[in-house]
Amino acid sequence: MAEGSGRTQTVRMVLITSSIENVTLKIDPAVVLATPKYSDDKTQELKVYVDDQMVKHLAATDPHSLRQQLTTWMKRFLSTTS
């Protein structure tokens, strides 16, 4: 299934057996199930988190200070090795 695609599917069955000893329930851990509400809740939770991180990033006085430090270090390193 392509990323972002999916469908809701419900299967109901009535199984008749003479004894529960004849029944074995096997669960496939590769199958992941989530309700639409769970997916919507997690999507909203992620949106709130990302929005909060972006607000903090934009409010920072120098959100890219590490990049500047690495650039300065690389220039010093390259000038000493040349």
C-alpha positions as a printed NumPy array, in Angstrom:
array([[  0.   ,   0.   ,   0.   ],
       [  1.391,   3.402,  -0.935],
       [  2.248,   5.862,   1.797],
       [ -0.717,   7.979,   2.757],
       [ -3.273,   5.54 ,   1.439],
       [ -5.498,   3.262,   3.399],
       [ -9.032,   2.147,   3.939],
       [-11.399,   1.24 ,   6.696],
       [-12.474,  -2.368,   6.551],
       [-14.626,  -4.33 ,   8.971],
       [-14.987,  -8.084,   8.778],
       [-17.535,  -9.86 ,  10.952],
       [-17.741, -13.636,  11.063],
       [-19.675, -16.196,  12.988],
       [-17.664, -19.368,  13.531],
       [-19.328, -22.494,  14.815],
       [-17.164, -25.135,  16.444],
       [-17.841, -28.146,  18.597],
       [-15.235, -27.14 ,  21.184],
       [-12.965, -24.202,  21.931],
       [-10.09 , -26.679,  22.001],
       [-10.358, -26.737,  18.2  ],
       [ -9.718, -22.993,  17.91 ],
       [ -6.323, -21.323,  17.824],
       [ -6.118, -17.553,  17.665],
       [ -3.055, -16.272,  15.846],
       [ -2.19 , -12.582,  15.812],
       [  0.043, -11.156,  13.105],
       [  2.256,  -8.416,  14.651],
       [  2.97 ,  -7.076,  11.15 ],
       [ -0.628,  -5.864,  10.912],
       [ -1.109,  -2.477,  12.517],
       [ -4.586,  -1.255,  13.28 ],
       [ -5.597,   2.228,  14.351],
       [ -8.99 ,   3.829,  14.627],
       [ -9.659,   7.014,  12.673],
       [-10.016,   8.853,  16.017],
       [ -6.581,   7.64 ,  17.15 ],
       [ -5.03 ,   8.796,  13.873],
       [ -6.762,  12.177,  14.053],
       [ -5.704,  12.65 ,  17.701],
       [ -2.049,  11.832,  16.931],
       [ -2.085,  14.123,  13.893],
       [ -3.378,  16.984,  16.033],
       [ -0.832,  16.22 ,  18.768],
       [  2.005,  16.338,  16.235],
       [  0.718,  19.584,  14.709],
       [  0.632,  21.276,  18.126],
       [  4.192,  20.073,  18.854],
       [  5.587,  21.221,  15.484],
       [  3.828,  24.587,  15.711],
       [  5.284,  25.088,  19.212],
       [  8.79 ,  24.213,  18.003],
       [  8.483,  26.635,  15.077],
       [  7.326,  29.472,  17.367],
       [ 10.344,  28.838,  19.632],
       [ 12.68 ,  28.684,  16.634],
       [ 11.416,  31.95 ,  15.176],
       [ 11.55 ,  33.683,  18.568],
       [ 15.173,  32.671,  19.206],
       [ 17.735,  35.448,  18.788],
       [ 20.139,  33.149,  16.951],
       [ 18.452,  29.862,  16.058],
       [ 21.381,  28.786,  13.854],
       [ 24.291,  29.488,  16.182],
       [ 25.574,  25.929,  15.905],
       [ 25.859,  26.287,  12.126],
       [ 27.943,  29.451,  12.585],
       [ 30.171,  27.703,  15.13 ],
       [ 30.752,  24.784,  12.765],
       [ 31.502,  27.113,   9.856],
       [ 34.062,  29.001,  11.955],
       [ 35.648,  25.733,  13.117],
       [ 35.834,  24.378,   9.554],
       [ 37.475,  27.566,   8.278],
       [ 40.081,  27.385,  11.04 ],
       [ 40.68 ,  23.683,  10.405],
       [ 41.039,  24.131,   6.66 ],
       [ 43.392,  27.098,   7.047],
       [ 45.715,  25.096,   9.301],
       [ 45.804,  22.038,   7.028],
       [ 46.449,  23.908,   3.763]])
